[in-house]
Structure formats: C-alpha cells, structure tokens
Amino acid sequence: MDVDIAVIGGGPAGATAARLLSRANRETVLIERDMKNEKPCGGGLLEKAFKAFDIPLSLIKKKVESIRIVSPKGNTHDISMNSAYLAIVHRAEFDEALRGAAAAEGAGLIEGTFIDLQHGDKSAVLRIKTAAGETRIRARHIIAADGVNSMVVKRMFGKFPRRIYTAHEIHHSGNVHADDLHRRCEFRFSSVTPPGFYSWIFPHRDGISIGTGSEHADEVGPFLDGLLRAKGFTNGHRRGYFIPVWDGSLYYKNGVYFVGDAAGMVLPFTYEGIYYAMRSAEFAVAAVLKNKPGLYKKLWQETYRKRYLVMRALQRYFLRNDDRMEKLVSLYGHPHIREASMRLWTQDDIKINLIGGFAALIKKYGGIR
Ligand SMILES: Cc1cc2nc3c(=O)[nH]c(=O)nc-3n(C[C@H](O)[C@H](O)[C@H](O)COP(=O)(O)OP(=O)(O)OC[C@H]3O[C@@H](n4cnc5c(N)ncnc54)[C@H](O)[C@@H]3O)c2cc1C
C-alpha cells in the first residue's frame, strides 16, 4: 500500500491527527493495534478539550466540580473549580469515538501492529502485522502516536521515552462509601505517596480510581496498598502502566513526527496527557500541511513550553520532602493562590502572563527564592 500519511496509534493523539489531516483532504491511514483498547487512565480532561476538538459531550460519564488536596499531616483544602469542570470519560469509548470521527472525515482505519520501519529517500516503509498476516505500507509522512511504550521511538532511538510507573485500582460502586468521592478529585501528598509524586482518588465510570506512581516501579505496590488500607478498600482489580516524563526534546526526525505520549507530552506535576496529546497532534498536523517540520516544535514551544517549565519547577521544588508538601498544601489556604491556580489550570493555554503571575504568587507566599 502506498499512502501520503500513516498515523501509528489510534489513541487521542493519533485519532486527532488522522481526523485533522483527513479534514484537510490529505490521504491518511490510521493504524491501531487494538480497536477495543482500554488505555489505563483516569480519563479526566477539562471541558475546554471538548470545545477545542468538537468532541460530543455525551462521552462525559461524570463531572468533577471540586478538587481536594491532602497534606502529609492530613490538612485538607477543598477547591471549587468555579464555573469549569473536569470531565471523566471512559477511555475505550472515548478513543473509539475519536477514531470514528477520523473515519467520518475520510481516514482509513487499519487494525494492525507496527513492527518496524525503513527510511527511504522521500518516504518510509512500515511493516505492520495484521490478523491476515504482515503487510507493508509506504508513506511520505509518518506520525508516531503509539504511546509511552512507542515501538517507533524504540526502533529509531533504541530506547523508550523516560517514564514513571503507576498502578491503580477501580473500586466499584458497591465498595464506595462516600457519594462525594464521585464528584471530586482528591490529590494526596506523601505519607502514603512515593516521593516526587502524589496519590489520587478520582471518580471513574464504574466507581472510583485509586492510584499512585513512582520512578521506582517496586515502591508503587506497597504505597498503593497503604493508601487502600487507609481508605478501607479491598479486592480491587489492579492495573499498572507507564506515564512519560516530559523533557521537551522529541518532535521530528527523518520524516516522522512524534506526538502525545510517544513524545512525552504529559504536563509535569499533574500528569495530564489527553488534552496535550491532542494539542501536539494539532501542531504536528499544521507542520505536515505546510510541509515545514520545524513548525511543529515552534508552535508547541510558543504555546506550552513556559507552562511545562513552571510546572516542572514546582514539582521538583515542592514534592521533594514532607515539609515542602505540607507547605504546598498550606499555600492553598491563600485565596489568591487558589484562584490563580484554578485559572491557570482551566483557562486558555496561550495566556503566558497568567503563568508568570502564578509563579510570582507562589514565590511570594511560599517564601521561595
Ligand atoms: C494510570 C494513568 C492515569 C492517567 N490519568 C489521566 C487523566 O486523568 N487525565 C489525563 O489527561 N491523562 C491521564 N493519563 C495520561 C494519558 O493516559 C496519556 O497521556 C494519553 O493517553 C496519551 O494519549 P496518546 O494518544 O499519546 O497515547 P495512548 O492513549 O497511549 O494511545 C496510543 C495508542 O497506540 C496504540 N499502539 C501502541 N503500540 C502500537 C503499535 N506498535 N502499533 C499500532 N498501535 C499501537 C495503542 O493501542 C493505543 O491505542 C493517565 C495515565 C495513566 C497511566
């Protein structure tokens, strides 16, 4: 098969890329290894994503309107999201709907697994394993959207993107005691959390999701056991998966654009990746359409680099030890900080001044030099 553009991976990044390319009348195939895949994920994304990408609101399973943060000593702040909300989607349904939207614009969908690629002069040949056997696809442009365990990255660079390991359990309604756990997201810092990360209790379509993560995979299980015990949960189905750690180095190489988790585009500190996967796909598509590979990095950096750097600096500073995490939670006692952080989180991404203003507030109240 000979095509203009091949997109590898049909999650939020790949499905969005295929949809936008097909809408621009470019011949595109989307290759997904499992059309029924349910990505292990909290499925939380801000409502702005639905507007930006014209996603049906009917995919929203629950709406979260407040955030609870809990300090190492158990101090708690509940923060209202004001008029915004965090939508909880079911990833299998969500991803399927995004792929359906790409197909409706004219993208060809292929169920198959990318195995390898060979670069030619003005194109590359992909080896794809399907149920009918191995097939080869020659493409002029390639978009690698095959997630944190990207085989495209592995084949081209010899290693996976840098990542941390997470584990979570879904506890079904029968086990859930408090109704408000279905309406708020809880972030817990330390005592039951590996250093450098947080634990979460999020609403999920089928109950609640409880999880945590670490760069050291072996400490995740014991910490999660502790959190479950503290909350009185037993007998959940545990799933482990990786989340990439952003370093901002991977955009394009040899005709291949890297988007979403394959490029590590997950926001430091919060580890949100769905929205940013879709935005990275949008920027890569703009570069393909103009045939200017460098445009992808330029658009991404103009829009998000500052935000990512601030979030990474906050994560490195505050999640270092219990004292600093205690300080972080106490900062949310200041109305200015609460309001600024909610605006920063929920509002349009291009408001760079807001990011600088937030960083200044944190310095002022946090006593950071
Ligand atoms: C436990 C956990 C909780 C999370 N919670 C949230 C959250 O609440 N909100 C949020 O915004 N982010 C969350 N994230 C991050 C989010 O899941 C990812 O950032 C997001 O899914 C990235 O989208 P993507 O399209 O880049 O990759 P993926 O969603 O991973 O999609 C990659 C696709 O490629 C396919 N694929 C893989 N290899 C191949 C191959 N060789 N050939 C063909 N196809 C292939 C896969 O089947 C998959 O469909 C969470 C992550 C984890 C692990």
The ligand as an ORCA input file, in Angstrom:
! r2SCAN-3c Opt
* xyz 0 1
  C      -2.911      5.402     35.372
  C      -2.954      6.600     34.475
  C      -3.878      7.602     34.700
  C      -3.949      8.715     33.849
  N      -4.907      9.646     34.066
  C      -5.005     10.706     33.233
  C      -6.059     11.645     33.389
  O      -6.949     11.501     34.244
  N      -6.112     12.717     32.538
  C      -5.175     12.892     31.545
  O      -5.255     13.890     30.812
  N      -4.171     11.987     31.360
  C      -4.079     10.904     32.157
  N      -3.102      9.970     31.945
  C      -2.209     10.153     30.786
  C      -2.947      9.767     29.493
  O      -3.484      8.472     29.643
  C      -2.000      9.793     28.277
  O      -1.205     10.955     28.331
  C      -2.778      9.778     26.950
  O      -3.492      8.574     26.797
  C      -1.813      9.944     25.768
  O      -2.514      9.760     24.547
  P      -1.728      9.172     23.283
  O      -2.710      9.144     22.166
  O      -0.448      9.889     23.097
  O      -1.312      7.687     23.699
  P      -2.232      6.448     24.091
  O      -3.500      6.884     24.654
  O      -1.371      5.527     24.870
  O      -2.561      5.788     22.667
  C      -1.594      5.044     21.964
  C      -2.336      4.100     21.040
  O      -1.368      3.435     20.208
  C      -1.694      2.057     20.136
  N      -0.434      1.359     19.878
  C       0.574      1.147     20.750
  N       1.577      0.481     20.142
  C       1.174      0.263     18.863
  C       1.779     -0.387     17.748
  N       3.010     -0.939     17.836
  N       1.090     -0.438     16.590
  C      -0.148      0.128     16.482
  N      -0.762      0.742     17.507
  C      -0.101      0.819     18.690
  C      -2.307      1.732     21.489
  O      -3.136      0.572     21.419
  C      -3.086      2.995     21.802
  O      -4.416      2.955     21.332
  C      -3.013      8.845     32.769
  C      -2.074      7.833     32.529
  C      -2.048      6.723     33.365
  C      -1.039      5.634     33.073
*
